[in-house]
């Protein structure tokens, strides 16, 4: 059985947002690190840290919420490109928060 690490990454973020967590820990990979950097530079997450103390490593992401309304910065998170149907977009074409 093949696993989809990007789908797992997005699911962990969605679940943490629905549970109003401040920080979420995700097993690291190079593609997940790059996705995290894009989310940070676009303003969707507050901060992140790569913890490489274990063999695989962990990404610790501080989720961003509006200080007055407590609404999350990420309101909708869905995967458009799937393993069976690839759709490519340049990072500059992604919406900013």
SULPEFEN-V36414 format. One record per helix or strand of 3 or more residues. SS is the DSSP state (helix for helix, strand for strand). FROM is the first residue (numbers start at 0). TO is the last residue. If there is no record, write none. Layout:
SS_FROM_TO ; SS_FROM_TO
//
This chain:
helix_4_17 ; strand_22_26 ; helix_29_40 ; strand_44_50 ; strand_57_62 ; helix_90_92
//
